[in-house]
């Protein structure tokens, strides 16, 4: 990870630890690397991913952490259960029309006063790569403008408190951004 991403994750970790509102769910955790990073920062964290194969890789790499299969559109969690949610490069594969439902689900499971850290690529394009990771691939990515993401979080009842935008350069080949949002303590 680049230094700015590590800094955002460290700030998020401090906020959720200090708030003490519950565990953090790393949604779309992939092979668990960022989940383990947060655990190393002292956060009570578990990972959730849609792919059974990826969850298996995460469990193998980090047997001391909990990883479960699940979808961001229907989390198997109680209302207000989570002190924090990390959505780190996990929403760009979601068709834009589904994002309101995803963010409503994040709002439902986040405790009042809890934090969401979202990070992903931004732009205004739909990507359909045919080659990646040295082999043929088939997936879609939907890059949305940052202001659109802020609007979607706002519509879901989450208040964006911090923005970090990073332009391409060095190891970063696309614009990306981080948003820190909070669920209001009172409705």
Secondary structure, 3 states (H helix, E strand, C coil): CCHHHHHHHHHHHHHHHHHCCCCEEEECCCCCHHHHHHHHCCCCEEEEECCHHHHHHHHHHCCCCCEEECECCECCCCCCCEEEEEEECCCCCCCHHHHHHHHHHHHHHEEEEEEEEEEEECCCEEECCCEECCEECCCCEEECCHHHHHHHHHHCCEEEEEEEEECCECCECCCEEEEEEEECCCC
